[in-house]
């Protein structure tokens, strides 16, 4: 009841501010001679179209809140959820539109393609929209990329550890879409899980966008005696379809619970699943149930403007545009020195984000909180993801922050890497980190 009253109060305050001030430009800020061009490449069609739409909504809200709707020429390009178009649209934004910034796409495979393009195009500042392959800001580091977001692995390291140590699971079945982003989530989870006592993970991969899970449900029924839980590694409509099949085949009666990757607790999922979904746990950099004032104000503004609830993609779009505006403020909106703008953005310590505070590491990726979340029923009767544990200031290297070189010497994430049985995993880990590191892990019972 207390949170509901706070939310209502914040809504009233925001409505008054909107009506009287219109989020006017703060005193002392300068206007540019001409609007600065910012391109957004995102899927407005395909199985993740809702993510593209939410990214743009977050961007638009930030422009309004900062009083910069007239100072930014926002150019939105539909990638149709394809790598080819994601690159073509970047090329057009840079060469034809002469964009100063490009906010990249929301999928991992599009993001990888865009970063490859970026290597030969240094005259633009690129900020990923939601794409989370870790090597975008690691092994494939490019100086003109800044990610006010996350990596797929970053939010999974501690989650895998939690599942092994706190939930006590030893054997997991991981079911996920077969492309780079779920591979990264699976890899981060596997490292946290196996290094902290987990014994085995069995992968079941399916084509991206799949919504027919009948054969997988039959297979899972036959695995229930050998595995402790199922880890669902996807987002959007496939998660909704998976849950429907999960209940139809009675999997909720044979596994103690469903756990998942970051997007299984997204708002666009919670509005489409049954009440049985309460108790599903996941991890990410944003929780819609976060009671902080910054999150409640953001959510109130977003709902007022768009009539829908925001998700993590909305938050990243919002934070990304606010970082762009802060960088431009620092140079009085002069765009002739991209290096100065980038330096200003990279020096930011953002303390009023809906996700919590964040800043950037030496590879230009956000250092931020990671939340273990559980789907619960909110005060209004709607499902919401609430925080049950917070890991503060997690870098993209997670537990390997003091072993960056060793970590980056390992092969990149793949559908079959890292290894998923304890003996094979530890043997491989020793090749890169040394046997002493592995011996310490074993003697300490993990991290």
C-alpha positions in Angstrom: 0.0 0.0 0.0 2.9 2.3 0.8 4.4 1.8 -2.7 1.0 2.4 -4.3 0.6 5.7 -2.5 4.1 6.8 -3.4 3.4 6.0 -7.1 0.1 7.9 -7.0 1.9 10.9 -5.5 4.6 10.8 -8.1 2.1 10.6 -10.9 0.3 13.7 -9.5 3.6 15.7 -9.3 4.6 14.6 -12.8 1.3 15.7 -14.3 1.6 19.1 -12.7 5.2 19.5 -13.9 4.2 18.4 -17.4 1.3 20.8 -17.6 3.2 23.8 -16.2 6.8 23.4 -17.5 6.7 20.8 -20.3 10.1 19.5 -19.1 11.7 22.8 -20.2 15.4 23.2 -20.9 17.3 23.8 -17.6 18.7 27.2 -17.0 22.2 27.8 -18.4 21.9 25.1 -21.1 22.6 26.2 -24.7 20.7 25.4 -27.8 22.5 24.0 -30.9 22.7 26.0 -34.1 20.9 23.2 -35.8 19.4 19.9 -34.5 21.9 17.1 -33.9 21.1 14.0 -35.9 20.7 10.8 -34.0 19.8 7.6 -35.8 18.1 4.6 -34.2 18.3 1.2 -36.0 15.9 -1.3 -34.5 13.4 -3.9 -35.6 9.9 -2.6 -36.1 8.9 -5.9 -37.6 9.7 -9.5 -36.8 9.6 -11.6 -33.6 11.2 -8.8 -31.5 9.4 -5.8 -32.9 8.1 -4.9 -29.5 11.6 -4.5 -28.3 12.4 -2.1 -31.1 9.3 -0.1 -30.3 10.2 0.1 -26.6 13.7 1.2 -27.3 12.4 4.2 -29.3 9.9 5.0 -26.6 12.6 5.2 -24.0 14.7 7.4 -26.3 11.8 9.8 -27.0 10.9 10.1 -23.3 14.5 11.1 -22.5 14.4 13.8 -25.1 11.2 15.1 -23.6 12.4 14.9 -20.0 15.6 16.8 -20.9 13.7 19.4 -22.9 15.6 18.5 -26.1 12.8 17.4 -28.5 13.6 20.4 -30.8 17.4 20.0 -30.5 17.6 16.5 -31.8 16.6 15.2 -35.2 15.7 11.6 -34.4 15.9 9.3 -37.5 14.3 5.9 -36.9 15.2 3.0 -39.3 13.6 -0.4 -39.3 16.1 -3.2 -39.5 13.3 -5.8 -40.0 15.3 -8.0 -37.6 18.1 -8.8 -40.1 21.8 -8.3 -39.9 22.1 -7.1 -43.5 19.6 -4.3 -43.0 21.1 -3.4 -39.6 24.4 -2.6 -41.4 22.7 -1.0 -44.4 20.8 1.4 -42.2 23.9 2.4 -40.3 25.6 3.1 -43.6 22.7 5.3 -44.7 22.5 7.1 -41.4 26.2 8.0 -41.6 26.7 8.7 -45.3 23.3 10.1 -46.3 22.0 11.6 -43.1 25.3 12.5 -41.6 24.3 11.3 -38.2 26.5 12.2 -35.2 25.2 9.3 -33.1 23.7 5.9 -34.0 21.8 4.0 -31.4 22.2 0.4 -32.5 19.8 -2.5 -32.6 18.3 -4.8 -29.9 19.4 -8.2 -31.0 22.8 -9.8 -30.6 23.2 -10.9 -34.2 22.4 -7.4 -35.5 24.7 -5.9 -32.9 27.6 -8.1 -33.9 27.1 -7.1 -37.6 27.0 -3.4 -36.7 30.2 -3.5 -34.7 32.0 -5.2 -37.6 30.8 -2.3 -39.8 31.9 0.2 -37.1 35.5 -0.9 -37.4 35.8 0.9 -40.7 33.6 3.9 -39.8 35.2 5.9 -36.9 33.3 9.1 -37.7 30.2 8.3 -35.6 29.5 7.6 -32.0 27.7 4.2 -31.7 25.7 3.2 -28.7 24.0 -0.3 -28.7 20.2 -0.2 -28.3 19.9 -3.5 -26.3 22.3 -5.9 -28.1 24.3 -7.7 -25.5 27.1 -9.9 -27.0 30.0 -9.3 -24.6 32.6 -9.0 -27.3 31.1 -5.8 -28.6 32.9 -4.1 -25.7 35.6 -6.7 -25.1 37.5 -8.8 -27.7 36.0 -6.8 -30.6 36.4 -3.5 -28.7 36.0 -0.4 -30.9 36.9 3.1 -29.6 33.8 4.8 -30.9 31.3 2.4 -29.2 29.8 3.2 -25.8 27.3 0.8 -24.3 25.0 2.2 -21.7 23.6 -1.2 -21.3 24.9 -4.7 -20.5 26.4 -7.9 -21.8 24.5 -11.2 -21.8 27.2 -12.8 -19.6 27.5 -9.8 -17.2 24.0 -10.4 -15.6 24.3 -14.2 -15.5 27.6 -14.8 -13.6 26.2 -14.2 -10.2 22.8 -15.7 -11.1 24.5 -19.0 -12.0 26.4 -18.9 -8.7 23.1 -18.2 -6.8 21.4 -21.2 -8.4 24.2 -23.5 -7.4 24.9 -22.1 -3.9 21.5 -20.8 -2.7 19.0 -23.0 -4.6 21.4 -26.0 -4.3 20.8 -27.3 -7.8 23.4 -29.6 -9.3 22.0 -30.5 -12.8 20.2 -28.0 -15.1 18.5 -28.3 -18.5 19.0 -25.1 -20.5 16.5 -24.6 -23.3 17.1 -21.6 -25.5 17.1 -19.9 -28.9 20.1 -20.8 -31.1 22.0 -17.6 -31.7 24.6 -15.3 -30.1 22.6 -13.6 -27.3 21.3 -16.8 -25.7 24.8 -18.4 -26.1 26.2 -15.5 -24.1 23.5 -15.9 -21.4 24.1 -19.6 -21.3 27.9 -19.1 -21.0 27.7 -16.6 -18.2 25.3 -18.8 -16.3 27.4 -21.9 -16.8 30.5 -20.2 -15.5 28.7 -19.0 -12.3 27.0 -22.4 -11.9 29.8 -24.8 -12.4 32.5 -22.8 -10.7 30.3 -22.7 -7.6 29.3 -26.3 -7.3 27.1 -27.1 -10.2 27.8 -30.5 -11.9 26.1 -30.5 -15.3 24.1 -28.4 -17.8 22.3 -30.1 -20.8 21.5 -27.8 -23.7 18.5 -27.9 -25.9 18.6 -25.3 -28.7 15.8 -24.3 -31.0 15.5 -21.9 -34.0 15.1 -18.2 -33.1 11.5 -17.1 -33.0 10.2 -20.7 -32.4 6.8 -21.0 -30.8 6.1 -24.8 -31.1 7.6 -26.5 -28.0 5.6 -29.8 -28.0 8.6 -32.0 -28.9 10.8 -30.2 -26.4 8.2 -30.7 -23.6 8.1 -34.4 -24.3 11.9 -34.5 -24.0 11.8 -32.5 -20.8 9.3 -35.0 -19.3 11.8 -37.7 -19.9 14.6 -35.8 -18.2 12.8 -34.8 -15.0 14.4 -37.5 -12.9 17.9 -36.5 -13.8 17.8 -32.7 -13.7 16.8 -30.3 -10.9 15.3 -27.4 -12.9 14.9 -25.9 -16.3 16.6 -22.7 -17.4 14.7 -20.9 -20.1 16.9 -18.8 -22.3 14.8 -16.5 -24.6 12.4 -13.6 -24.5 9.1 -12.2 -25.9 6.6 -14.4 -27.7 8.7 -17.6 -27.5 8.7 -17.4 -23.7 4.9 -17.0 -23.7 4.5 -20.0 -26.0 6.9 -22.1 -23.9 5.0 -21.4 -20.7 1.7 -22.3 -22.3 3.2 -25.6 -23.4 4.9 -26.1 -20.0 1.5 -26.0 -18.3 -0.3 -28.0 -20.9 2.2 -30.8 -20.6 2.3 -30.6 -16.8 6.0 -29.8 -16.5 5.1 -27.7 -13.4 4.3 -30.9 -11.6 7.6 -32.6 -12.4 10.2 -29.8 -12.0 10.3 -27.7 -8.8 10.5 -24.5 -10.7 11.3 -22.7 -14.0 14.3 -20.4 -13.9 15.5 -18.2 -16.7 17.6 -15.8 -18.5 17.1 -12.0 -18.3 14.1 -11.6 -20.6 11.8 -14.2 -19.0 10.7 -11.6 -16.5 10.1 -8.8 -18.9 6.8 -6.8 -18.8 5.8 -8.0 -22.3 5.9 -11.6 -21.0 4.3 -11.0 -17.6 1.2 -9.5 -19.2 0.7 -12.6 -21.4 1.2 -15.6 -19.0 -1.0 -17.3 -16.5 -0.9 -16.8 -12.7 1.2 -19.9 -12.4 4.1 -17.9 -13.6 4.5 -16.4 -10.2 7.8 -17.7 -8.7 9.8 -17.7 -11.9 13.2 -16.3 -11.1 15.7 -14.6 -13.4 18.4 -11.9 -13.3 19.1 -8.6 -15.1 20.2 -5.0 -14.7 16.6 -3.7 -14.3 13.6 -4.8 -12.3 10.2 -3.2 -12.9 9.4 -3.7 -9.2 12.3 -1.6 -8.0 10.8 0.7 -5.4 13.4 3.4 -5.9 12.1 7.0 -6.5 14.1 7.2 -9.8 12.3 4.1 -11.1 8.9 5.1 -9.9 9.2 8.6 -11.5 10.4 7.0 -14.8 7.6 4.5 -14.9 5.0 7.2 -14.1 6.2 9.4 -16.9 6.5 6.5 -19.4 3.0 5.2 -18.6 1.5 8.7 -18.9 3.2 9.3 -22.3 2.7 5.9 -23.9 -0.1 4.2 -22.0 2.0 1.1 -21.6 4.5 -0.1 -19.0 8.3 0.1 -19.7 10.8 -2.7 -19.7 14.5 -3.1 -19.6 14.8 -2.1 -23.3 12.9 1.1 -22.6 15.3 1.9 -19.7 18.4 1.3 -21.9 16.9 3.6 -24.6 16.1 6.2 -22.0 19.6 6.1 -20.4 21.4 6.0 -23.7 19.7 9.2 -24.9 20.3 10.9 -21.6 24.0 10.0 -21.8 24.1 11.5 -25.4 22.4 14.7 -24.2 24.8 14.9 -21.2 27.8 14.5 -23.5 26.5 17.2 -25.8 25.8 19.5 -22.9 29.4 19.2 -21.8 30.6 20.6 -25.2 27.8 23.1 -25.6 26.3 21.0 -28.4 29.2 21.5 -30.7 29.7 18.3 -32.7 33.0 19.0 -34.5 35.0 17.0 -31.9 33.6 13.5 -31.4 36.4 12.6 -29.1 35.5 15.4 -26.6 31.8 14.2 -26.6 32.9 10.6 -26.0 35.2 11.6 -23.2 32.3 13.5 -21.6 30.0 10.5 -21.8 32.6 8.1 -20.5 33.2 10.3 -17.5 29.6 10.2 -16.4 28.5 8.7 -13.1 24.7 8.4 -13.6 23.0 8.4 -10.2 19.3 8.8 -11.2 18.7 6.0 -13.6 15.6 3.7 -13.2 18.1 0.8 -13.0 20.2 2.3 -10.3 23.6 4.0 -10.6 26.1 3.2 -13.3 29.3 4.3 -14.9 31.6 3.1 -17.7 34.6 0.8 -17.6 37.8 1.1 -19.7 36.1 -0.9 -22.5 33.1 1.5 -22.6 30.5 -0.8 -21.0 28.3 0.1 -18.1 29.3 -1.0 -14.6 26.0 -1.5 -12.8 23.9 -3.4 -10.3 22.7 -6.9 -11.2 19.4 -8.0 -9.7 18.2 -11.5 -8.9 14.4 -11.2 -9.5 11.3 -13.2 -8.8 8.0 -12.9 -10.5 5.4 -11.9 -7.9 1.9 -10.5 -7.7 1.9 -6.7 -7.1 -0.4 -4.6 -5.0 -2.6 -4.0 -8.0 -3.0 -7.7 -8.7 -0.7 -7.6 -11.8 2.5 -9.7 -12.1 5.7 -7.8 -11.5 9.4 -8.8 -11.2 10.7 -7.8 -7.7 14.2 -7.7 -6.5 15.3 -10.4 -4.0 19.0 -9.8 -4.1 21.3 -7.1 -5.5 24.9 -7.4 -6.6 26.4 -3.9 -6.8 28.8 -2.4 -9.4 29.2 -5.6 -11.5 31.5 -5.1 -14.4 31.2 -6.9 -17.7 34.0 -9.2 -16.5 32.0 -10.2 -13.4 34.1 -12.3 -11.1 37.0 -12.1 -13.5 37.6 -8.3 -13.0 41.1 -9.0 -11.8 41.7 -11.6 -14.5 40.7 -9.7 -17.7 43.5 -10.9 -19.8 43.0 -14.5 -18.9 39.3 -14.2 -19.5 39.7 -12.6 -22.9 42.3 -15.2 -23.9 39.5 -17.9 -23.8 37.5 -18.7 -26.9 34.4 -16.5 -27.5 31.0 -17.7 -26.4 29.4 -20.4 -28.6 26.5 -22.8 -28.5 28.9 -25.5 -27.2 31.4 -23.3 -25.2 32.2 -23.2 -22.4 32.0 -26.9 -21.5 29.0 -27.9 -19.4 30.2 -30.8 -17.3 32.3 -30.0 -14.2 35.4 -32.1 -15.0 35.7 -30.9 -18.7 34.9 -27.3 -17.6 37.6 -27.2 -14.9 40.2 -28.8 -17.1 39.6 -26.2 -19.8 39.6 -23.3 -17.2 43.0 -24.4 -16.0 44.4 -23.9 -19.5 43.7 -20.2 -19.3 43.7 -19.3 -15.6 46.2 -21.8 -14.3 45.8 -24.8 -12.1 46.2 -22.8 -8.9 43.1 -20.8 -9.8 41.1 -24.0 -10.3 42.5 -25.5 -7.1 41.5 -22.4 -5.1 38.0 -22.6 -6.6 37.6 -26.2 -5.5 39.1 -25.7 -2.0 37.0 -22.6 -1.4 33.8 -24.1 -2.7 33.5 -21.5 -5.4 34.1 -17.7 -5.6 
